[in-house]
Amino acid sequence: MRRVLFILMILMVAVTACAPTAATEGPSNVEEQPTATPAPTPTHIPVDLTPAQRAALTTLSEKLNLPVDEIKLVATEAVTWPNGCLGIVRMGVLCTQAEVPGFKIVLEANGQNYEVHTNQDGSVALLAEGAQASGDVEQQVIEQLAANLGLQESDISVVSSEEAEFGDGCLGVAMEGVMCAQVVTPGHIIVLEANGIQYEYHTNADGSSIQPATLALDWKREGGIAGFCDTLTVFLSGEAYANSCKGQSEAKMDTLANVLSAAEQQEFNSWVSDFGQVTIDASDPKGVSDQMTETLDFSGTGDKQPTQSEQQAMLKFAQDLYQELAQ
C-alpha cells in the first residue's frame, strides 16, 4: 500500500512540473510593441464632379490643410472672367486683358463660405480670399502705378477721371496676339501724373480689370530661318508684355522694376525723357531668302532722335527684355 501511495506521489509531481508556469509579476525582458497609430482617414473627391469643381476643392483643401471630405460644394456658376487673373485683383500681379470663360465656385468649410475662381477646364483655380476689394477704382490705379515705378502714392496725382464705354473686353487697348471679346464694356479712363509725366489707364466699372494705355515701346520680330513671330509691348507706366505665336496661349507679363537692373531702368528712362516718336526698321532687305523683319516703335516725351548706336542699343534692349519675359 505504501508503495502504491509513493508511486502516486511521484506521478503528481511529474504532472505539476509539466504544467505551464504562471507569468511572473514584475518587469519583463521582452520589449513591448508600440500601439499602431490609426491610418488617417482617406479623402475622396466624388467622381461625378467636373474638373473645375475638383480643382476648386483641391485648392481650398491645400489652403486650409483640411481633408476634401470636410469641404462641401455649395454652388457653381458659369462666368466669363474679364482677365487672365480670373477677376481677382492683387497688387503687383499683372493680368492679360483677354476674357476667360470659367466658373465661380462657392465652397463651405468649418462653417465658412469660400469663393474659388477657375477657368473652364480647371487647370487654373484661384482662391478669392485675400483679393483686393473693388473699392475706389482711382485708388487701385494709383496703387498699381506706385508699385510699378517705386513711388509713394502721395507722389501721384489724378489729372482726370471719367466714365467711358469701351468697344471690347480689352478696354480699347489692342495688343499683338491678345484676342478681345467684341462686347461693349463700361468703365473708366483715368489719367495720373507723377514726376511731370502723365499715364493713362483704362479700367472696367469696378476696377477688377486695369489696363495701361500709354504705350512706350512696341517691338516685333518675324520670319528668318528660325521662323520668329515675337512681339513685345512696354507701357510708359512700367508694364511689359511678351507674346509669341509658338505654343503660347497668352502673353507673358511683368513690370520693368521686376525684370530690369537699376542701370537698365535708368537707360530706359533716359530714352523716354530724351526721344520723341522713334521708328526703327532693322529688317532684312526684300527678296532675301528667309527674310526676317524686325521693327521697333518708341514714344518718348522728348524731341530728339537716337543715333545709330543708340538705335542698336534700343533693339538689343527689346530683344533681351523679350527673352527675359518669355522664359
C-alpha angles and dihedrals in degrees: 000000000000088000092054092049090050092053091049091052091052091051092051091051091050093050091049092051092053094051116103113266115242116246111271116234117239136056119340128213090221111100113237114239114236117247110259114250111235112251114252115265107265118240122223130193109214111252093224094068123104120248089254092053091048091051091050092051092048092048094052092042091056092043094052096031086233129140113257088235089069095055121086126207107230106172144346123203127183109234138175104221117215095227147009090274088066093242095304113127116204122169114253093020116111121208133203108245097228122110116254122201113222146113142286106217123191118204133182125218130161090357094303131107121232129191121218123186119207139174119241100276097036094244087126121043122170126187109227091212110112094020118138113263117242094245120133109005094202091053091051091053092047090052092051094050092046091052092047096050099034092242135139114255088238088063090064126075132189112244096180141345123189139162117253143175114227121205095226145023091263089068093244095302111117120201130182112265096009116116116213127205108240096231130120108255121194116216146114140290108213124184118197131186129211128165090354094304124112123220124194123210132183121206138177119246099279099032095247087125118048120181125184112226107183105094119209105168136014118183129179133182122183139168126359127129090299092052096235121196102168131147133184127192122188123184124210089240091064105261115132128193127191123191137178129184089220109099098317120124095190142013123277112231145183140140127273089239090061100045105031130071119238090257092051092049090050091051092050092048091051090054089051093052096041106039133060124193109346130182120187123186114190096164124140114258115273115267094033113134111255090008115202121207120204123175135170127193118191131187116196134164097242132077104234131103122226121250120240091265091048090051089054089049091052092050092049090047090055094046093049093045091050091052091048093052096041095055 
